[in-house]
Amino acid sequence: MTAIVLAAVFLGALFGLEAQQFALFAGLVIGVGAWEWSGLSGLQHTFARIAYPLVLALLMVLAFIACGFVAGELQPETIRSLLLAGAIWWALALLWVQGYPSSAILWGSVAARLVMGVAVLLPAWLGMVVLSYFDEGEWLILLVVLVVACADVGAYFSGRALGRHKLAPAVSPGKTLEGLVGGLVTVLVVASLFLLFVPGHHDRWWQWALIVALTALASVLGDLLESMVKRQRGVKDSGSILPGHGGLLDRIDSLTAALPVFSLLYLLLIVDGPWRS
């Protein structure tokens, strides 16, 4: 029931709200994620835990203004630079996941995890907001969700059937390289079918293949990063806000990496005009 309610709320906001309204909705979702991340970071006092989402909200407002969303004149260079910074962060996160548990010496402090949370959540929000400003934005965001879901489902079944080699045993012992490949294959097949119904993109098949493949890989990294932080903190879930599902971050961890990566690649490989450097 919780999953159905979440899906209904998300789809209602995605297709029913204007772009600026959707940015606020996305900000509220990220704000809840920030509250949970403050707990994962080790903040104990309620005031400090409330202050963290407020700081992130301020950063979102500043980014919203700097990117030109308020004035209605988008700033491609600023948006691209912020998304690129987010992508670079995830490249660094990959090294930390690969190096766990030794890497915890770099990010194991409360302050480091708080900074990490900003690097995780702010680009995810920006990636979602940027996509919502395109005419087909609703479908692009839905495609990201579909890619993440298919990568997860494909990895689960192929990993169960064929999994032999562990992907990141110190972080998530259940994930395998075979599952990763199975998830990628599933994503490419389903995304191809999805894009048949989106006009104007049929002549850019290799760009789309690259985008969805890298987005799927990023989604796995997003999942692994949160698993790493939870393992280091000794907790099973990021929170308990969703009955039977744990915390909100447990539901959107893959999306936090997938959204900025997809958005950046979409701007660089698909969108024409000033979005290209």
N, C-alpha and C positions, 0 to 999 in steps of 0.2 A: 504493500500500500504506500509506503514512504517513497519508493522509487516512482510510482505512478504520479503521486502528487508533485514530486520534484520535476518530472518530465513535463507535466501540465503547466506548472508555473513558468518553467524555462521557455517552453514553446509559446506560451501566451505573451511573455515579455518580448521574445525574439520577433514575433510576427505582429504584435499589437502595439508596440511602442515606437515612437520616433527615435531618431539616432541619439539625440541628447538625453532623452528619457532613458533609453537603453543603457547609455553610459552611466547614469545614476544607478540603475538596477545592477549593472555589472560591478559598480563600486561598492554597493551594499554586500554583494556576494563576496567580493574580495575582502571587505571589512570583516566579515565573519571569519574568513580564512585567516586574516591577520590576528584576530582574537585567539584562534586556536594555535597559530604559530607562536604567539607570545608564551603560551603554556609550554609548547615544545622547546622553546628557547630557554626555559627555566625561570621565567618571571613568576613570582609568587603573589605579590601584593595586587589586589584588585585595581588600585589606581594605576599602577604601572601597566597592567594588562589592558586597561581601557585606553591609556595614553598611546600605546603602540598602534592600534588601528587609526587613531586620530592623526598621528604623525603620517601614516601611510595615506590617509585621506587628503591631507594637505599636499603631499607629493603628487597625488592624482590630480588635484585641482591645478597645481602649477603646470603639470604636464599637459593637462587639457587646454590651458590657456596658451602655453608655448607652442603647441601643435596646431593652433588656429581653429580649434573646434568651436570656441565661443564666438569668434568673429565670423565664422563661416568661410574663412579663407585658409584652407589647410596648408600647412608648411611641410612639403614633402621631405626636404632635407632634414628637418628636425625630427620628423616621425621616423624616417629611415635610420637616422643616427641612434635614436633611442632603442629601436628594435634591434639594431646591430649590436648595441651594448648588451641587450638581453641575450642575444645569441652567443656572444662571446662569453658571457657569464655561464651559459650552459655548457660550453666547451670546457671551462674550468671545473664545473661541477662533475663532468665526466671523469676528469683526473682524480677528483676527490673520491668518487664512488669506486673507481678502480683501485685506489690506494687505501681503502678502508680495511682495517681499523686504524692503520698508522696515520692516515690523513686527518684524523680527529684532532690531532695536536694543532692543526691550523684553524679549525672551525668549531672546536669543542666548547669554547667559552660562551657565556650568555651573550655578550656583546657581538661576537662573531656570528652567532646564529640569528640574532636580530637583524644584522645587516644582510645575512643570507636570505632572510624572509622577504626583505624589500626587493632583493634581486630576483626572487622567485615570483612574487605577487604583482609588482608594478608592471613589468613587461607583459605579463599575462593579461592584465586589465587593458593595457594599451593595445595589444594585438586584437582583442575582441572589439574594442571601440573603433579602431581603424577599419576593420572589416565591415562594421555596421554602417559606415558612411558610404559604402558603394551601393549601387542600385541593386545588385544581387547579393548584398551583404548577408541577408538572412540565410541564404542557401550556402554561402561560403562558410559561415559559422557552423551550420548544420553539417557541412562536409568535414570540418575539423572534428566535430563530435563523432561522426561516423567513422572517420579514420582511426580515432583513438579506440572506439568500441570494437572495431574489426581487428585491430592489432591485438587487443586484449583477448578477444574470443579466439582468434586464429592461433595465438600463442598458447592459449590454454589447451586446446584440443590437440594441436600438433605436438606440444610438449608432453602431454599425457601419453600420446601414442608412440612418439619417436624420441623423446628427450633422453639424452645420454650425457651431454656435456654441460656443466653448470655455467651460467652466464656471469653471475656475481654471487658466489656461494657465501661470502662473508656478510652480504647485505640482504639477499633474498634467495635462500637455498632452493626454492621451488622453480625459479626461472632457468631456462636452458637456451643454448644457442639454437637448437632445433626449433624450439618454440618461437624464438625471435624470427627465424626465417619463415616459419609457417605464418606468423602474423603479418610479415611483409607481403607474402604472396596473397593472403586474404585481402589485405588493404588494396593492393594493386588491382585485383579483380573487381572488388566492390566499388572502388572509386571510379574505375572505368565505366561501369554500368551507371553510376550516379551522374557522371559528366555527360552521358548521352542525352540527358534531359536538360542540360544547361547550355543554351545556344551560344555560339561564338567562340568556343574553345576547342573545337574538334581538330583544328590544324596545329595545335600545340601539345600534342600527346606526350612528347618526351619531357617538356617542361613540367607538365602535370604529374608525370610519373616520378620525376625527381622530387617535386614538392611533396607529394603524398608519402613517398618512401622516407624522406628525411623527417617529415612530420611524425610518422609512425615511430621512427627511431628516437626522436626527441621525447615522444610520449612515454616510451619505456624508461628513458633517463629520468623524467619527472617522477615516475612511480618509484624508481630506485632511490632517488635522492630523499624523498620523504621517508621511505623505509629505512634508509641509513640513519636519518636523524632520530626516528622513533626507536630504532635498535640501540642507538647510543644513549638515548634517554631512558630506555627500559620500559617503554609503553607500547601497547598493542594498537591503540587508536589515537588519532589526533584530538578527539573530543567525543562528546556524547549527544550532540545536538540532534542527530538523526536517529530515531528509534530503530534499532536493528541494523544500522549501517555505520555506527561510530560517528566520526566527525565529518564536517563538510570537506575538509582537505583530503580525507580518505577517498572521496568521490571525485575530486577534481585535480588530484595530484598530477596525473598524466597531462591534463589540459594546460596546466601552468607552464609546461615546457612546449607543448604542441602549438599553442596559440601564437606566441611571438615568432616562432620559427616559421610557421605557415604564413603568417602575415608578411614577414620580411621577404620570403621567397616569392610570394604572390606579387608584391610590389616590384621586385627586381626582375622577375621572369615573365609575368603575364601583363601587368599594367603598362600601357604606353605613356609617353609624354614625360612630364617633369619628374615622375617617380623614379625614373632610371637615372643613375649617376653618369 
